Amino acid sequence: MRILLLGFGTVGQGFAKLISEAGLELLGSYGIRPRIVAVADRGGAAVNLRGLDVEKLLQTKRKAGTVAAYPDHGKPGVSGLKLVEEVPGEVVVEVTPTNIRDGEPGLSHIMAALKAGKHVVTANKGPMALAFQALMELAEYNRVTLRFSGCVGGGTPILDFAGKCLVGDRITSIKGILNGTTNYILTRMTDAKLSFDEALKEAQALGYAEADPAMDVDGWDSACKLVILANWVLERKVRLEDVEVKGIRNITPEEIEDALKRKSHVKLIAYADQDTLRVSPELIPLGHPLCVSGVLNAVCFTSQYAGEETVVGKGAGGAETASAILRDLINIKQAASR
Ligand SMILES: NC(=O)c1ccc[n+]([C@@H]2O[C@H](COP(=O)([O-])OP(=O)(O)OC[C@H]3O[C@@H](n4cnc5c(N)ncnc54)[C@H](OP(=O)(O)O)[C@@H]3O)[C@@H](O)[C@H]2O)c1
């Protein structure tokens, strides 16, 4: 399986390490031998149709800051789009930064890959939240597969749980904590009585929050994930602009105290059913399966027959998200051999 890897940051590097470490086991257990034949970052690309050496890629990135400095096979200035169009391969793994304004560069990468007859695995929420239906239709038209498990829940198999474990049932609503950063901030406001600003600073110092925390604290990261869940699980045809979004920036210590008096915690909750699509702070009673702490994510699916089922896990991380990408690759291989 020849792979073109677009983006070589936390997730891209985590994925390269994972397939390099899992090598023989993947062949023995699943009959796949993933080989990275091209990688792109902002500085350019590295291409070797026989396969790039992962250790050398990591070393090059560490020392030179770009994979384009890869010995003998580096291509400074060559874009990810050009790789997709010109380098042969079966799968494009798209892990460039999320952009919710226009989905770029991920949207163009994914569209070009599908048009070129390449399967796509992505953890990039932007293109999926802005153009879910169009991308799925494009994949179907070109008879290739588009998978996106890493977009929701990092390595926690939230989409897989809904798609596979509840097969035969009908999921009627989804309610959950889809963003670990805001959950960390609200947890610290509750447990350590910090103000929002203090908790945010702490989250930034620990690397849980970005220097610009708007995507997380204003609710847009959760909203992107909710749109993906609503399309995939509830079969709704919705986009990011359809979500009613309210973040946690204005939550005060008084509101946190008030929640505690009611034996509840304030959580940033994403909710979807056939009529509603909303992200907003809500009170969750102590002891409820969604009342999880720290950076955890938790999603509760209500279905017609099974009732309420909750999946809990770490919602981000390079290695964790890489494991979701690997699951998607294995699924693509299994679907192709049926
Ligand atoms: N980190 C997580 O825990 C996590 C979890 C779930 C989903 N995700 C999603 O996965 C994606 C990647 O996340 P990350 O944490 O790995 O981000 P990251 O560390 O910022 O890495 C992004 C990579 O994309 C490259 N890039 C940026 N623009 C590009 C372009 N035009 N062409 C080619 N490459 C380009 C960057 O190049 P440079 O290295 O040259 O800057 C970098 O290598 C994001 O969409 C994110 O939302 C991340």
PDBQT file of the ligand as one rigid body, heavy atoms in Angstrom, charges set to zero:
ROOT
HETATM    1  N1  LIG A 401      -2.760  16.861  17.227  1.00  0.00    +0.000 N 
HETATM    2  C1  LIG A 401      -3.834  16.160  17.564  1.00  0.00    +0.000 C 
HETATM    3  O1  LIG A 401      -3.921  15.614  18.666  1.00  0.00    +0.000 OA
HETATM    4  C2  LIG A 401      -4.974  15.996  16.587  1.00  0.00    +0.000 A 
HETATM    5  C3  LIG A 401      -6.049  15.150  16.922  1.00  0.00    +0.000 A 
HETATM    6  C4  LIG A 401      -7.089  14.958  16.003  1.00  0.00    +0.000 A 
HETATM    7  C5  LIG A 401      -7.058  15.630  14.789  1.00  0.00    +0.000 A 
HETATM    8  N2  LIG A 401      -6.021  16.468  14.495  1.00  0.00    +0.000 N 
HETATM    9  C6  LIG A 401      -6.004  17.134  13.196  1.00  0.00    +0.000 C 
HETATM   10  O2  LIG A 401      -4.959  16.585  12.408  1.00  0.00    +0.000 OA
HETATM   11  C7  LIG A 401      -4.383  17.596  11.585  1.00  0.00    +0.000 C 
HETATM   12  C8  LIG A 401      -2.897  17.699  11.869  1.00  0.00    +0.000 C 
HETATM   13  O3  LIG A 401      -2.712  18.051  13.214  1.00  0.00    +0.000 OA
HETATM   14  P1  LIG A 401      -1.255  18.227  13.833  1.00  0.00    +0.000 P 
HETATM   15  O4  LIG A 401      -1.449  18.347  15.293  1.00  0.00    +0.000 OA
HETATM   16  O5  LIG A 401      -0.350  17.197  13.279  1.00  0.00    +0.000 OA
HETATM   17  O6  LIG A 401      -0.872  19.662  13.231  1.00  0.00    +0.000 OA
HETATM   18  P2  LIG A 401       0.595  20.283  13.110  1.00  0.00    +0.000 P 
HETATM   19  O7  LIG A 401       1.488  19.690  14.132  1.00  0.00    +0.000 OA
HETATM   20  O8  LIG A 401       0.417  21.752  13.052  1.00  0.00    +0.000 OA
HETATM   21  O9  LIG A 401       1.101  19.762  11.679  1.00  0.00    +0.000 OA
HETATM   22  C9  LIG A 401       0.549  20.208  10.482  1.00  0.00    +0.000 C 
HETATM   23  C10 LIG A 401       1.474  19.817   9.353  1.00  0.00    +0.000 C 
HETATM   24  O10 LIG A 401       0.912  20.254   8.119  1.00  0.00    +0.000 OA
HETATM   25  C11 LIG A 401       1.934  20.916   7.371  1.00  0.00    +0.000 C 
HETATM   26  N3  LIG A 401       1.339  21.866   6.437  1.00  0.00    +0.000 N 
HETATM   27  C12 LIG A 401       0.785  23.075   6.681  1.00  0.00    +0.000 A 
HETATM   28  N4  LIG A 401       0.372  23.642   5.530  1.00  0.00    +0.000 NA
HETATM   29  C13 LIG A 401       0.702  22.764   4.542  1.00  0.00    +0.000 A 
HETATM   30  C14 LIG A 401       0.567  22.799   3.132  1.00  0.00    +0.000 A 
HETATM   31  N5  LIG A 401      -0.018  23.821   2.507  1.00  0.00    +0.000 N 
HETATM   32  N6  LIG A 401       1.019  21.724   2.426  1.00  0.00    +0.000 NA
HETATM   33  C15 LIG A 401       1.617  20.674   3.048  1.00  0.00    +0.000 A 
HETATM   34  N7  LIG A 401       1.767  20.594   4.385  1.00  0.00    +0.000 NA
HETATM   35  C16 LIG A 401       1.323  21.633   5.118  1.00  0.00    +0.000 A 
HETATM   36  C17 LIG A 401       2.812  21.578   8.403  1.00  0.00    +0.000 C 
HETATM   37  O11 LIG A 401       4.061  21.885   7.815  1.00  0.00    +0.000 OA
HETATM   38  P3  LIG A 401       5.290  22.474   8.675  1.00  0.00    +0.000 P 
HETATM   39  O12 LIG A 401       5.771  21.297   9.513  1.00  0.00    +0.000 OA
HETATM   40  O13 LIG A 401       6.280  22.870   7.646  1.00  0.00    +0.000 OA
HETATM   41  O14 LIG A 401       4.728  23.577   9.499  1.00  0.00    +0.000 OA
HETATM   42  C18 LIG A 401       2.873  20.453   9.436  1.00  0.00    +0.000 C 
HETATM   43  O15 LIG A 401       3.852  19.509   9.089  1.00  0.00    +0.000 OA
HETATM   44  C19 LIG A 401      -5.136  18.896  11.897  1.00  0.00    +0.000 C 
HETATM   45  O16 LIG A 401      -6.137  19.094  10.927  1.00  0.00    +0.000 OA
HETATM   46  C20 LIG A 401      -5.740  18.623  13.272  1.00  0.00    +0.000 C 
HETATM   47  O17 LIG A 401      -6.930  19.348  13.510  1.00  0.00    +0.000 OA
HETATM   48  C21 LIG A 401      -4.967  16.655  15.364  1.00  0.00    +0.000 A 
ENDROOT
TORSDOF 0
